Amino acid sequence: MKRPNEMKRELAENDSAPLYAGVKQVILDRIRSGEWPPRHRVPSENELVVELGVSKMTANRALRELANEGELVRIQGVGSFVAERKGHSALFEVRNIADEIAERGHAHKASVIVLAEETASPDIADALELDIGAPVFHSLIVHSENGVPVQIEDRFVNPQAAPNYLAQDFSTLTPNAYLTAAAPLSGSEHIVEAVTPRTWECKLLTILQNEPCLAIRRRTWSASQVVSMARLVYPGNRYRLETRSGKVFEE
């Protein structure tokens, strides 16, 4: 690994650019050369101040912009790390996130935060086409890829469609896999929006309050019955959503 004085010399050689941009380039050079591989912890703001002789504001801007550009992952209270190539999810397919992560050769982990029976609020009752106050099943799960949180799955389920939902171990079986077997999918509805994460979502995803997220509101049907309504929240700098339609021709 190159020593701090080498990093400082490289920064000086790039003095035609704004100082924060020079700090970014020093970091990018190490990422692109492979010296700092994915998941490598990069110097903190304070370490950059000492090693490069820049202000804390300059170091903060460089790290913040690299995170916004998807080059780094910043985990609150832990540090900044070189990002892996972004995971991706099929936008209008109802796929199992554990399968998507496994296809990339990565490890999936699910942390169950809530699994309980509740009474349907007016909004949930409307989404599931039930009476207000009717019993519903609620699960809140954080999905991680190689130990990094990439999705919050906040799901409400119609008990009539999946009566044994609460008996499942969702740390080993995803709700998607269980519901697909219990109530075979016949249709789905998706609403996608950019959102500012709520405070509790930031804590579960270990992201900063001002980091942008993507949210999908998804309803699924089996025959004519609504099975579930889920709100899926993805950190924008760790995941991308994609879709393709029509026939693709190759020359």
C-alpha positions as CSV (number, residue, x, y, z in Angstrom):
1,M,0.0,0.0,0.0
2,K,1.3,3.5,-0.8
3,R,2.3,5.6,2.1
4,P,0.5,8.8,3.1
5,N,3.3,11.1,1.8
6,E,2.9,9.5,-1.6
7,M,-0.8,10.3,-1.5
8,K,0.0,13.9,-0.5
9,R,2.5,14.1,-3.5
10,E,-0.1,12.9,-5.9
11,L,-2.6,15.4,-4.6
12,A,0.0,18.2,-5.1
13,E,0.5,17.0,-8.7
14,N,-3.2,17.4,-9.3
15,D,-3.3,21.0,-8.1
16,S,-5.1,22.3,-11.3
17,A,-8.4,20.8,-10.0
18,P,-10.3,22.0,-6.9
19,L,-8.9,20.5,-3.7
20,Y,-11.9,18.3,-3.0
21,A,-11.7,16.9,-6.6
22,G,-8.0,16.1,-6.1
23,V,-8.8,14.1,-3.0
24,K,-11.5,12.3,-4.9
25,Q,-9.0,11.4,-7.6
26,V,-6.4,10.1,-5.2
27,I,-9.0,7.8,-3.8
28,L,-10.4,6.8,-7.2
29,D,-6.9,6.0,-8.4
30,R,-6.5,3.4,-5.7
31,I,-9.9,1.9,-6.3
32,R,-9.4,1.6,-10.0
33,S,-5.9,0.2,-9.7
34,G,-7.2,-2.5,-7.4
35,E,-5.0,-1.4,-4.5
36,W,-8.2,-0.8,-2.6
37,P,-10.6,-3.6,-3.5
38,P,-14.3,-3.8,-2.8
39,R,-15.2,-3.6,0.9
40,H,-11.8,-2.1,1.7
41,R,-12.1,0.6,4.4
42,V,-10.8,3.9,3.1
43,P,-9.3,6.6,5.3
44,S,-11.8,8.5,7.4
45,E,-12.3,12.3,7.2
46,N,-9.9,12.8,10.1
47,E,-7.3,10.5,8.6
48,L,-7.5,12.3,5.3
49,V,-7.0,15.6,7.1
50,V,-3.8,14.3,8.7
51,E,-2.5,12.4,5.7
52,L,-3.2,15.0,3.0
53,G,-3.2,18.2,4.9
54,V,-6.7,19.2,3.8
55,S,-9.5,20.7,5.8
56,K,-12.2,18.5,7.3
57,M,-14.8,20.2,5.0
58,T,-12.7,19.2,1.9
59,A,-12.3,15.6,3.1
60,N,-16.1,15.4,3.9
61,R,-17.1,16.7,0.5
62,A,-14.8,14.2,-1.3
63,L,-16.1,11.2,0.6
64,R,-19.7,12.4,0.3
65,E,-19.5,12.8,-3.4
66,L,-17.8,9.5,-3.9
67,A,-20.6,7.8,-1.9
68,N,-23.3,9.7,-4.0
69,E,-21.6,8.5,-7.2
70,G,-21.6,4.9,-6.0
71,E,-17.9,4.5,-5.5
72,L,-18.0,4.2,-1.7
73,V,-20.5,2.9,0.9
74,R,-20.6,5.0,4.0
75,I,-21.9,3.2,7.1
76,Q,-22.8,5.5,9.9
77,G,-20.6,5.0,13.0
78,V,-18.4,2.4,11.1
79,G,-16.6,4.1,8.2
80,S,-16.4,4.4,4.4
81,F,-15.8,1.3,2.3
82,V,-15.1,0.7,-1.4
83,A,-18.4,-0.2,-3.0
84,E,-18.9,-3.5,-4.8
85,R,-20.5,-3.4,-8.2
86,K,-24.1,-2.4,-7.5
87,G,-26.6,-5.1,-7.0
88,H,-29.6,-4.9,-9.2
89,S,-33.2,-6.0,-9.0
90,A,-35.7,-6.6,-11.8
91,L,-38.1,-3.7,-11.6
92,F,-41.4,-5.3,-12.7
93,E,-40.6,-8.9,-11.9
94,V,-41.6,-10.3,-8.5
95,R,-38.3,-12.1,-7.8
96,N,-36.8,-13.5,-4.6
97,I,-34.0,-11.2,-3.4
98,A,-32.1,-14.1,-2.0
99,D,-32.0,-15.7,-5.4
100,E,-30.8,-12.4,-7.0
101,I,-28.0,-12.1,-4.5
102,A,-27.0,-15.8,-4.8
103,E,-26.8,-15.3,-8.6
104,R,-24.1,-12.7,-8.1
105,G,-22.1,-15.2,-5.9
106,H,-22.8,-13.2,-2.8
107,A,-24.2,-14.1,0.6
108,H,-27.8,-13.2,1.6
109,K,-28.9,-12.6,5.2
110,A,-32.3,-11.7,6.5
111,S,-32.9,-10.1,9.9
112,V,-36.5,-10.3,11.1
113,I,-37.5,-7.1,12.9
114,V,-41.2,-7.6,13.2
115,L,-43.5,-10.7,12.6
116,A,-46.9,-10.3,14.2
117,E,-50.7,-10.1,13.7
118,E,-52.0,-6.5,13.7
119,T,-55.3,-4.8,12.9
120,A,-55.6,-3.2,9.5
121,S,-55.3,0.6,9.3
122,P,-57.5,2.3,6.7
123,D,-54.7,2.5,4.2
124,I,-53.6,-1.2,4.7
125,A,-57.3,-2.3,4.6
126,D,-57.8,-0.5,1.3
127,A,-54.6,-2.0,-0.2
128,L,-55.5,-5.6,0.8
129,E,-59.2,-5.1,0.1
130,L,-60.2,-5.9,3.6
131,D,-62.4,-4.2,6.3
132,I,-60.8,-1.6,8.5
133,G,-59.6,-3.2,11.7
134,A,-59.5,-6.7,10.1
135,P,-56.6,-8.9,11.2
136,V,-53.5,-8.7,9.0
137,F,-50.1,-10.2,9.2
138,H,-47.1,-7.8,9.3
139,S,-43.5,-8.6,8.7
140,L,-40.5,-6.2,8.7
141,I,-37.3,-7.7,7.4
142,V,-33.9,-6.3,6.5
143,H,-32.1,-8.1,3.6
144,S,-28.3,-7.8,3.5
145,E,-25.8,-8.7,0.8
146,N,-22.3,-9.7,2.0
147,G,-23.2,-8.2,5.4
148,V,-24.4,-4.8,4.0
149,P,-28.1,-3.9,4.2
150,V,-29.6,-3.5,0.7
151,Q,-33.4,-3.7,1.3
152,I,-36.1,-3.1,3.9
153,E,-39.1,-5.3,3.2
154,D,-42.1,-3.9,5.1
155,R,-45.0,-6.3,4.2
156,F,-48.7,-6.7,5.1
157,V,-50.3,-10.1,4.2
158,N,-53.9,-11.1,3.9
159,P,-54.4,-14.0,6.4
160,Q,-57.0,-15.5,4.1
161,A,-54.4,-16.0,1.4
162,A,-51.6,-17.3,3.6
163,P,-52.9,-18.5,7.0
164,N,-49.6,-20.0,8.1
165,Y,-47.5,-16.9,7.4
166,L,-46.6,-16.2,11.0
167,A,-45.3,-19.7,11.6
168,Q,-42.5,-19.3,9.0
169,D,-38.8,-18.7,9.8
170,F,-38.1,-15.8,7.6
171,S,-34.4,-15.7,8.5
172,T,-34.0,-18.8,6.3
173,L,-37.0,-18.5,3.9
174,T,-38.0,-15.3,2.3
175,P,-41.6,-14.1,2.3
176,N,-41.5,-14.1,-1.5
177,A,-40.6,-17.8,-1.6
178,Y,-43.2,-18.8,0.9
179,L,-46.0,-16.7,-0.6
180,T,-45.2,-17.9,-4.2
181,A,-45.8,-21.5,-3.0
182,A,-48.8,-20.8,-0.7
183,A,-50.7,-18.4,-3.1
184,P,-49.3,-18.7,-6.6
185,L,-48.9,-15.3,-8.2
186,S,-51.4,-14.2,-10.9
187,G,-50.7,-10.5,-11.0
188,S,-48.9,-7.6,-9.5
189,E,-48.9,-3.8,-9.2
190,H,-45.8,-1.6,-8.8
191,I,-45.4,2.1,-7.8
192,V,-41.8,3.4,-7.8
193,E,-40.6,6.6,-6.3
194,A,-37.5,8.3,-5.0
195,V,-37.8,8.9,-1.2
196,T,-36.0,10.5,1.7
197,P,-35.6,7.7,4.2
198,R,-37.4,7.9,7.6
199,T,-35.2,8.0,10.7
200,W,-35.8,4.3,11.6
201,E,-35.2,3.3,8.0
202,C,-31.8,5.0,8.1
203,K,-30.9,3.1,11.3
204,L,-31.9,-0.3,9.7
205,L,-30.0,0.4,6.5
206,T,-27.0,2.1,8.3
207,I,-27.2,5.1,6.1
208,L,-27.1,8.9,6.7
209,Q,-30.4,10.8,7.0
210,N,-29.9,12.7,3.7
211,E,-29.0,9.7,1.6
212,P,-31.5,9.1,-1.2
213,C,-33.4,5.9,-1.5
214,L,-35.7,4.1,-4.0
215,A,-39.0,2.7,-2.8
216,I,-41.3,0.2,-4.5
217,R,-44.9,-0.2,-3.3
218,R,-45.9,-3.6,-4.6
219,R,-49.2,-5.4,-4.4
220,T,-49.6,-9.1,-5.5
221,W,-52.7,-11.1,-6.4
222,S,-53.5,-14.8,-6.5
223,A,-56.5,-15.3,-8.7
224,S,-58.8,-12.4,-7.7
225,Q,-57.5,-12.1,-4.1
226,V,-55.0,-9.6,-2.9
227,V,-52.2,-11.6,-1.2
228,S,-49.9,-8.9,0.1
229,M,-48.8,-5.3,0.0
230,A,-45.1,-4.6,0.5
231,R,-43.0,-1.4,0.7
232,L,-39.4,-2.2,-0.5
233,V,-36.8,0.4,0.3
234,Y,-33.3,0.4,-1.3
235,P,-30.4,2.7,-0.6
236,G,-29.8,4.5,-3.9
237,N,-26.0,4.1,-3.7
238,R,-26.0,0.4,-3.1
239,Y,-28.7,-0.9,-5.5
240,R,-30.2,-0.3,-8.8
241,L,-33.6,-1.3,-10.3
242,E,-33.8,-2.2,-14.0
243,T,-36.2,-3.5,-16.5
244,R,-36.2,-4.4,-20.2
245,S,-39.1,-4.9,-22.6
246,G,-39.6,-6.0,-26.1
247,K,-37.2,-8.1,-28.2
248,V,-33.5,-7.3,-28.2
249,F,-31.7,-7.8,-31.6
250,E,-28.0,-8.4,-31.8
251,E,-25.9,-8.0,-34.9
